[in-house]
Amino acid sequence: MSTKKIVVTGIGTTSPLGGTAPESWKNLLAGESGASTLTQDWVAERELPVTFAAQARVPASESLERIETKRLDPGSQFALIAAREAWEDAGAPEVVPERFGVDWATGIGGVWTLLDAWDTLREKGPRRVLPMTVPMLMPNGPAAAIEMSLGARAGARTVVSACASSTESIVNAWEHLQAGYADIIVAGGSEAAIHPLPIAAFASMQALSKRNDDPATASRPYDLTRDGFVLGEGAAALVLETEEHALARGATIYAELLGGAVTSDAYHITAPDPEGSAAARAMLAAVATAGYSLEDVAHINAHATSTPVGDIAEYKALLQVFGDRLHEIPVSATKASTGHLLGGAGAIEAIFTVLALHERTAPPTINLSEQDPEIPLDVVREPRQLPEGELVAISNSFGFGGHNAVVAFKTA
């Protein structure tokens, strides 16, 4: 059980729904989709079977200095934008650098840098490979960019656990704050993998939706006609700190981070355990860590990628945890709007969970036309008012490799 209260004092994101957290939240509530047809020449040149994705709505070049875009992989660019917004949102607090840390995440790393460098090597030779290639492709590149930009010296750690990555980074931040390693941590994740190779690879394994004729409706969690996820990109960051530190500086508090948990399936490299037992353990532990009851959970932001097997596996895990009461809890599946940000997914969904509690509004799940009868959840289809009083919500993330990560938040 936790001994310190950890709170959220700043949020930031650049996503397929908007260039900031407020814009992304506004467009999420409006029921917008971030998915659209890709217009890059390489889509036709490579004859890709999937021709759409959920690209960041605002190019990174509109927020960063030119030298930053030249020296950072797109994933690091997104990370820096989100972290800076979150830091400013938190009031750019004065903090001893040695008490300020970063816990960041990515699912793939600097894939654009790596593959561009390989093309350069093949076509132009080794002398034309840029000297910044290694720092740009490193999975810890985003964490390094953030800690150098903001001056964090309590550690800059990186999690790489596929689609569970940034939720795990938030769990790590909670643990590090509990352990006293820092007073304040920027946590989150980023991804920039809308590139021919990842698209071809995900399509080859039948993971992506192939609704090329209607990208905006392609991500459809829980729908009978769901056929895969929509690849997304962007980043999201949360400023987390001990309540004592936050109150001492007069910070605005969005919500309390009650805790989190990480488990593994030990089942299959890509498929989830169909019974969801390890995922269920993660949910149970995330709530129990802070001494709360499952009866206190009033909202769930589901992983819900819109894959045929994944959505059912998560439902079975939720049913193990909540029993019949599950069908009374409003569930949001926000990947329907954002697409799947891979290593950045958990962090943006954590922000949506925090805002749902802060504004007492559960965000909608779009594109649900005919709900799968095998998944009889109470899916939020229009923005829904949450009740008054103290509320607890959880956000789930599950990744290839059998990684499960869950975080729990409470109204401030």
Disulfide bonds with the S-S distance in Angstrom:
none
